[in-house]
Amino acid sequence: MPVLIGEAVLKRLSFTCLILASLLLSADSRADVPASSAALPDAVEIRLITYNVQNLPGSDFDSRAPALIALLDNYDLAVLQEDFTPGGLYSRWGSTVHRGPMPRWRWHNMLAPLFRPLGYAAPYDSGLTLLAGEAGQGRVTLIEPLVLLPFEVCHGIVTYSHDCWANKGLLGVRVTLTNGAGFDLYTTHMDAGSHEGDHQARVAQLALAEEAIATFSADRAVVFAGDFNTPRKRPRQHAAFAASMAAIGLEDSMARPTHADWHACQRDFIFLRSGGGVRLEVREAGEPSASTPGAGPEGVDFCAGDSWRGRALSDHPALAVTLAISAAE
């Protein structure tokens, strides 16, 4: 059932926020990422991947899609960004799929016909997709709708990364496992670019996401994964971003790309927290090598323009975690 965010949130952030139904699911996995600690008693192990797959108009996505699907087969849950219509992975993989927010016509979309010769096909949806594969059905028993929230704030139409063409937002579901433990899973794709206007848009978007998670997942275990577009090479902005995550109790999973030079400009993160009598333990975290099939053990430097082409499946690194999830002792 659709749920409206509280009136105080609407007034404080100055844009309308509608929370519609969302959902998710289950699947199997085997990811080749670095390892950590021992399993918890009665824990259910879940493998999750977040990936900006660069399914953009005019891109070579169709040629990369088969390898992307093979990669997703290793995971129970997948959260994707830039999985735009038509022909995204949402239509090619997963036994359970949820997407959104969907396209919205804004005033600048009326100019879309003028930009179609340049490859624009507005209005765009959010590009956000939550997927579950079939193998995880033995571990996931229930997926419930939680949050579908358009940000309705952006910066850039024909400049500054043109974020206003997409309807970016926050997408969340509630996941219950076979051992009775559960957690809330969120994904987002925030405004891109280094201009101050881009930063201010991200500040507003992050405030809305923070408020929604605090409201709808109070005292619950949470995983928040996506493309936050706030790299460490912008230290002031990244510090504010990290403080926002800490304010709602979220910790960095420490999932990192393989290539050392990428760490400073890492935009994709997986955050999490235990709560509600449920413990989340990171057992593995990192970049799966299957996402960089043309690279050696040193990985791919995604900061170096188009050098990823022919070496990786997208212009962002995939990040994955294996979580042991159990009732807190």
N, C-alpha and C positions, 0 to 999 in steps of 0.2 A: 504494500500500500504506500503511495507517495506520502512523504513526510516533509513538512516545512521546517527549515532551520529557524531557531528562535529569533524573535523580533529584535532583541538586543544585538545579535550578530549582524542582522541586516542593516541596522542603523549605524553600527560602529564601522562597518566595512563599506557601507554606501553602495552596495549593489545587491540585486535580488538573487537569492540562492534557493534553488528548488532541489530537494532530495527525492529522487525517484527510486524505484526498485532496481537492484542489481543482483548478480548471482555468480556462482562458481561451482566447484566441483572436485576432481580427482584424477590420478594417473600413476605411471611407473617411472623409475629413473636410475641412471648410473652415470654420474658426472665425474670427469677426471679433474678434480680440483684439490688443493692441498688439504691436509687433515688436522684434527685436533684431539678431542677428549673421548673418554669411554661412554658407552651408552647408559642412559638412565634406566632404572627399573621400570618395566612396563611402558617404556617410551615407544611412541610411534615415530618413525623416521620419515621425514618429508624432504624432497628435493625441489627447490624453487629456483627459477631463473628470471632475471629481469634483462630486457634487451630493447634498445632503440634500433629497429630493424630497417630504417630508412626506406620505407615504402612511399616514395614521393612521386608526383607526376613527372614523367619523363625519365625516371631512374631505371636502372637495370634490375629491378626487384625480381621480375619473373625468372631471370636466369639464376638468381641467388636463392629463390624460394625452396627448391628441393633440398638443398643443403641445410637451410634453416629448419625445415620440417624434420629432417633427420636429427638435428641437434635437439629440438624440442622433445623428441621421443625419449630422451634420457631423463625427463623431469615429470614430476607429479603436477606441479603448478607452474604457469608461465604468466608473467605480466610484461606486456609489450607496449612500446611507444612508437609513434609514426607508423602505425599499422592502419593506414588510411584506406578508405573505400576508393574504387572497387578492387576486388581481388586480393585483399589482405589475408594474412595468415588466419584471421578469424574464420574465414570461409574454407580453409584448407586443412586445419588441424584442430584436434580437441573434441572430446565427447561432451563437454560443457563449455559454453562460450558466453561471455558478457562483454558489452562494449558501451562506450559513451564517455562524455555527453555527445549527443547527436548534433548534426549541423543546425545552425541557427542563422537566419538572415539578419544581418545588421546593415546599417546605412551604407558602409563601404562595399558590401557585397553587390549593391546595385551597379557598381563599377566593374563587376566581374567580366562582362562581355569585352570590355576594353583591354583586359589583361589576358584573355584566353590565348591570343597568339603567342604570348610569352610562356605558356604552359600552365597558367592558373585555371582551376576548375571549381571555383567557389560555388556554394559554401562548403567548407570542409568540416568533418566531424573532429573529435578530439584526438583521434589516432590511438586512443587507449583501448587495450584489449586484455581481459583476464581469461585465461584458458586452463583447462584441466584435461589431461590425457586419460586414456582408458585404463591404464595399468594401475593408477592410483586409487581406483574404486575400491580396492581392498583395504585402503587406509583411511579414506575420507567417506564419512557416512551421510553428511548433510551440508549443503551450501545454502545460505539464506541471503536474500537481498539486504543491503545495508545503506550505502550512500552513492548517489550519482549527482555530482555537484559542479555545475559550470562556474568557472571563475568570473567570467564577464568583465575582466580587466586584462588589458594587454598593451603592448607598445610596438608599433611598426606595422604599416600597411604595405608601402612599396619600398621601405628602407628598414634598417634595424631588424633584420631577420624575418620581417613580414609575419610576425606571430599572430596578428589580428585576423588572419584568414582562417585560422583553426579555432575551434571552440574548446580550448583547453580547460581542464578541470581536474577533479578528484573522483576516483572510482574505488569503491570498497565493497567487500563481501564478508560474511561471517562463515567460518569453516569449522566443522565439528569432525573429530577423528574417531576411529574405531575404539580407542581407549577411553572415550568420553571427554577428553580434553578438547579445547577449542581456542581459536584465535581469530582476530579480525585482520584481514589482508587488504591493504590499500596500495594504489599506484597513482602516479601523476606524471605530467610532463610540463614543466614550468617554462616561463618566457625565456627565450634565448637572447644572447647579445651582451655586449660590455658597456653600452651606453647607460647613462644614469637613469634614463627613462625605462630601460629594460630592468635595471636593478629595482626601481620603485615598483614596477609591475610585479616582480617576483616577491617583494616584501609583502604586497597586498595578497598575492596568491598564497604565500606561505602562512600568513596570518589566518586566512580562511581555512586552509587545510588543518592547521593546528587547532583551531576552534572546533572544527567538525570532529576530529579525532578525540579531542578532550570531551566532547559532548556525547558522541555515539559509542565510544569505546572506553568510557571511564572505568578504571579498575579492571580492564581486560588485557589479556596478552595481545600484542599488536606486531605485525610486520608491515613496514612502509618502504616500498621499493620503487624506484623509477629514475627518471632523468630530471634532476633538480637544477641543472644549468648553473651551478654555483661552485666553480672549481677553487682549489686552494691558491691558485695564482692570483686570485682576488681576495687577499687575506681579510680585509675588513668585512666584505660581504660574506665570505665563508664562515667567519667567526660568528656573525649574526645568525646565519643559517644553523650552525651547530648549536647555538644557544637556544634557538627555537625548538630543535629536536629534543634537547635536554629538558626543556621546560615541560614537555609532556612525557618525560621519562624514557625517551627512545635513545638507544645506544647504537653506535656504528658496529655493524657485524664484522668489520675489517675485511670485507671482500674487496680485493684490489686487482687491477689489471696486472698482467705479467711484466710488461715493459716498464722499467723503472722511470723513464722520462714521462710516462703518462700520469703518474701519481699527482703531479702538481696541477694538472688541468683536468683531473677526474671530475666528471659531471654526474655520473650514475652512482647511486649508493643503495645499500640495503640496511635499513635501521630496524630495530626490534626492541621489545621489552617483554618480560614476564608479567603476569598479573591475573587476578581473578582465580587464584588457586592453580594456575597453569604455569609451568616452567618451560621456557624456550632455551635450548642450549645449542650453540653453533658448533657443529662437529666438523664441518668443512666449509671453506669459503675461498673464492677466487675466480679467476677467469678460465672457463673450460677451453682446453686446447682445440676442441672440435670447432670452436667458433673462429679460429685462426688457422685454417688448414694449410695455407701457403706460407706460414711463418715458421721459423725455427724456435728453439727453446727460449730465445730472448724475447719472443713476442712481437707485437706490432706497435710502433709509435703512432698512436692515433692523433697526436698533436701536429704531425707533419703532413698536413694537407691531404691529398689523395693517395698517399703512399700505401694506404690500406687496401686499395683495389688489387684484386688477384691474390691477396694474402689473408684477408678477413672477410666475414660474411656481411659486415655493415661498417659504417664509419664511426661507430661507438663500440667499445668492448662489451661483450656479454659478461654479466656477473651472476654467480650462482652460490647458493648456500645449501648445505644439508643441515636440517634442524632435527634434534631429538626433542620431542614434545611429550610432556607427561604431567601428571598432577604434581603440584608442588608438595614437598615433604614438610 
